[in-house]
């Protein structure tokens, strides 16, 4: 009780002095597999076709995120991107996120019906960086595996606006139009700067 009162007084003093209040710690927990877990990630049987259909029924799109134990870029993604409400709220509203362990042994069923493990799926699909985000189509395609069906793939770690704009571009089906993601991203950044969002990258 005394400690809470002290913290409240310290926060008030900082506010009155014009100092920035400390930001809350990010909430992702570390799982037994060494991967950080967001409580809004979807737990599934990793049947890609089934996950696409479930996402569609929920009015969302499926995105798979490949991570690995000890990945500092994955930790940064959770700490600075997925903990940002502007980012996480958009993703939660429009996407179903399923986490994959780049070197995991959990069973995966590819779109072509092949049953794999997470690590053999990563090899088959050619994913070598973590994090890698894989955006799937709205409908289950025929005659393709997951990598071939992906409408966009984001390998590696990026800043907030590149990260968020990729989700927006996919949600808006930019991959079907003539505006490449890089042009889309540049346009959004210019709009943000015009609005005084100086933190834009």
C-alpha positions as CSV (number, residue, x, y, z in Angstrom):
1,X,0.0,0.0,0.0
2,X,2.8,2.4,1.0
3,X,4.8,1.4,-2.1
4,X,1.7,2.1,-4.4
5,X,1.2,5.5,-2.8
6,X,4.9,6.3,-3.3
7,X,4.8,5.4,-6.9
8,X,1.6,7.4,-7.5
9,X,3.2,10.4,-5.8
10,X,6.4,10.0,-7.9
11,X,4.4,9.8,-11.1
12,X,2.4,12.9,-10.1
13,X,5.7,14.8,-9.3
14,X,7.1,13.7,-12.6
15,X,4.0,14.9,-14.5
16,X,4.0,18.3,-12.7
17,X,7.7,18.7,-13.5
18,X,7.0,18.1,-17.1
19,X,8.9,14.8,-17.2
20,X,7.7,11.9,-19.3
21,X,6.0,9.2,-17.4
22,X,7.6,5.8,-17.7
23,X,6.1,3.6,-20.3
24,X,4.5,0.3,-19.2
25,X,6.6,-2.8,-19.7
26,X,5.7,-4.9,-22.6
27,X,3.6,-7.9,-21.7
28,X,4.6,-10.7,-24.0
29,X,5.5,-13.8,-22.0
30,X,8.4,-16.2,-22.8
31,X,7.0,-19.7,-23.6
32,X,8.7,-23.0,-23.0
33,X,9.9,-22.9,-26.6
34,X,11.8,-19.7,-25.9
35,X,9.4,-17.6,-28.1
36,X,7.6,-14.5,-26.8
37,X,3.9,-15.0,-26.7
38,X,1.2,-12.3,-27.3
39,X,-2.0,-13.3,-25.6
40,X,-3.9,-12.4,-28.8
41,X,-1.9,-14.8,-31.0
42,X,-4.0,-17.7,-32.3
43,X,-3.3,-21.3,-31.1
44,X,-4.2,-23.7,-33.9
45,X,-3.2,-27.1,-35.3
46,X,-1.1,-25.2,-37.9
47,X,-3.2,-26.6,-40.8
48,X,-2.6,-23.7,-43.2
49,X,-5.8,-24.2,-45.3
50,X,-7.9,-24.5,-42.2
51,X,-6.3,-21.4,-40.7
52,X,-7.0,-19.4,-43.8
53,X,-10.7,-20.5,-43.7
54,X,-11.0,-19.7,-40.0
55,X,-9.5,-16.3,-40.5
56,X,-11.9,-15.6,-43.4
57,X,-14.9,-16.6,-41.4
58,X,-13.8,-14.1,-38.7
59,X,-13.5,-11.4,-41.4
60,X,-9.7,-11.5,-41.1
61,X,-6.6,-12.5,-43.0
62,X,-4.0,-15.1,-41.9
63,X,-0.4,-14.1,-41.2
64,X,2.2,-16.6,-40.0
65,X,5.1,-15.3,-38.0
66,X,8.3,-17.4,-37.9
67,X,10.5,-16.8,-34.8
68,X,13.3,-18.6,-33.0
69,X,14.7,-18.9,-29.5
70,X,17.2,-16.1,-28.6
71,X,16.3,-14.0,-31.6
72,X,17.0,-10.4,-30.6
73,X,15.0,-9.0,-33.5
74,X,12.0,-11.1,-32.6
75,X,12.2,-9.7,-29.0
76,X,12.5,-6.2,-30.4
77,X,9.4,-6.8,-32.6
78,X,7.4,-7.8,-29.5
79,X,8.9,-5.1,-27.3
80,X,8.6,-2.1,-29.6
81,X,6.1,-3.0,-32.3
82,X,3.5,-5.5,-31.0
83,X,3.3,-3.6,-27.7
84,X,2.4,-0.4,-29.6
85,X,-1.5,-0.1,-29.4
86,X,-1.6,1.6,-32.8
87,X,0.1,-1.4,-34.3
88,X,-1.4,-4.2,-32.2
89,X,-5.0,-2.9,-32.4
90,X,-4.9,-2.8,-36.2
91,X,-3.4,-6.3,-36.4
92,X,-5.9,-7.8,-33.9
93,X,-8.8,-6.2,-35.8
94,X,-7.9,-7.5,-39.3
95,X,-5.5,-10.4,-39.0
96,X,-5.3,-13.9,-37.4
97,X,-1.7,-14.4,-36.3
98,X,-0.2,-17.9,-35.9
99,X,3.3,-18.2,-34.5
100,X,5.8,-20.7,-35.9
101,X,9.1,-21.8,-34.4
102,X,11.8,-21.8,-37.1
103,X,13.3,-24.9,-35.5
104,X,10.2,-26.4,-33.9
105,X,8.9,-29.9,-34.1
106,X,5.1,-29.1,-34.0
107,X,3.1,-30.7,-36.8
108,X,2.2,-28.4,-39.8
109,X,-0.1,-29.2,-42.7
110,X,0.9,-27.4,-45.9
111,X,-1.7,-26.1,-48.4
112,X,-0.7,-29.0,-50.7
113,X,-1.5,-31.5,-48.0
114,X,2.0,-32.4,-47.0
115,X,2.5,-32.9,-43.3
116,X,5.7,-31.4,-42.0
117,X,7.2,-30.1,-38.8
118,X,7.7,-26.4,-38.2
119,X,11.4,-26.6,-39.1
120,X,10.9,-28.7,-42.2
121,X,8.1,-26.4,-43.3
122,X,10.5,-23.4,-42.9
123,X,13.1,-25.2,-45.0
124,X,10.5,-26.1,-47.7
125,X,9.2,-22.6,-47.9
126,X,12.6,-21.0,-47.9
127,X,12.4,-19.0,-44.7
128,X,15.8,-18.4,-43.1
129,X,15.4,-15.0,-41.2
130,X,13.5,-14.4,-38.0
131,X,11.2,-12.8,-37.6
132,X,9.6,-13.6,-41.0
133,X,5.9,-12.6,-41.5
134,X,4.0,-14.5,-44.2
135,X,0.7,-13.0,-45.4
136,X,-1.8,-15.6,-46.9
137,X,-4.6,-15.0,-49.4
138,X,-8.3,-14.7,-48.4
139,X,-9.2,-18.0,-50.1
140,X,-7.4,-21.3,-50.1
141,X,-5.6,-21.6,-53.5
142,X,-5.3,-24.9,-55.4
143,X,-2.0,-26.5,-56.4
144,X,0.2,-24.3,-54.3
145,X,2.2,-24.6,-51.1
146,X,2.1,-21.8,-48.5
147,X,5.1,-20.0,-49.8
148,X,3.8,-20.0,-53.3
149,X,0.4,-18.8,-52.2
150,X,1.7,-15.9,-50.0
151,X,0.6,-12.5,-51.2
152,X,3.5,-10.8,-49.3
153,X,6.4,-11.8,-47.1
154,X,8.3,-9.6,-44.7
155,X,11.7,-11.1,-43.7
156,X,13.6,-9.4,-40.9
157,X,12.9,-6.6,-38.4
158,X,11.7,-3.2,-39.5
159,X,10.6,0.1,-37.8
160,X,7.0,0.8,-36.8
161,X,5.7,2.4,-40.0
162,X,7.2,-0.1,-42.4
163,X,5.8,-2.9,-40.2
164,X,2.4,-1.4,-39.8
165,X,2.1,-0.2,-43.5
166,X,2.7,-3.8,-44.7
167,X,-0.3,-4.9,-42.7
168,X,-2.3,-2.0,-44.1
169,X,-1.2,-2.7,-47.7
170,X,-2.2,-6.3,-47.4
171,X,-5.5,-5.5,-45.8
172,X,-6.2,-3.0,-48.7
173,X,-5.1,-5.7,-51.2
174,X,-2.4,-3.4,-52.5
175,X,-0.7,-6.5,-54.1
176,X,-3.6,-6.7,-56.6
177,X,-3.0,-3.1,-57.8
178,X,-0.3,-1.1,-59.5
179,X,1.0,0.6,-56.3
180,X,4.0,-1.4,-55.2
181,X,4.4,-1.6,-51.4
182,X,7.5,0.7,-51.5
183,X,5.5,3.4,-53.3
184,X,2.6,2.9,-50.9
185,X,4.9,3.1,-47.9
186,X,6.5,6.3,-49.2
187,X,3.1,7.9,-49.8
188,X,1.9,7.1,-46.3
189,X,5.2,8.4,-44.8
190,X,4.7,11.7,-46.7
191,X,1.2,12.0,-45.4
192,X,2.4,11.3,-41.8
193,X,5.1,14.0,-42.2
194,X,2.5,16.5,-43.5
195,X,0.4,15.8,-40.4
196,X,3.4,16.4,-38.1
197,X,4.2,12.8,-37.3
198,X,7.9,13.4,-37.1
199,X,8.6,10.0,-35.8
200,X,7.8,8.6,-39.2
201,X,10.6,6.7,-40.9
